[in-house]
Amino acid sequence: MANIFDVASEAGVSHQTVSRVVNGDPNVRPATRAKVDEAIAKLNYRPSAAARALASRKTRALGLISTGGPLFGPSSIMQGFDGAARQAGYQVSIATLPPPTPRRCAPGCAPPSTLSSGRTSRPSC
């Protein structure tokens, strides 16, 4: 995979000039921009997301954690979140955790019970 230095060598310019072209700097002469664009196309250059994140201190990455994978509601929300984030230029990592398991009491301990008032009593342990 080509890097910024390969593009610079192919176009006969510095890597800083390639960076200016890639980032849309208006202070690049049209002839130079054309040479760099041609080299980018020829080498199929794609800017490194890791290098860009290091330089800008922004990863453009989001994470989403859910416990309701197979359920329609949470799945729909995850799909909507993923689509909107990608349209805005973010990468999305999604993790689905298993549903929580009921808490078990120690031997001899009574589990909580629901009182007639609707409140839950505390376990005796």
Secondary structure, 3 states (H helix, E strand, C coil): CCCHHHHHHHHCCCHHHHHHHHCCCCCCCHHHHHHHHHHHHHHCCCCCHHHHHHHHCCCCEEEEEECCCCCHHHHHHHHHHHHHHHHCCCEEEEEECCCCCCCCCCCCCCCCCECCCCCECCCCC
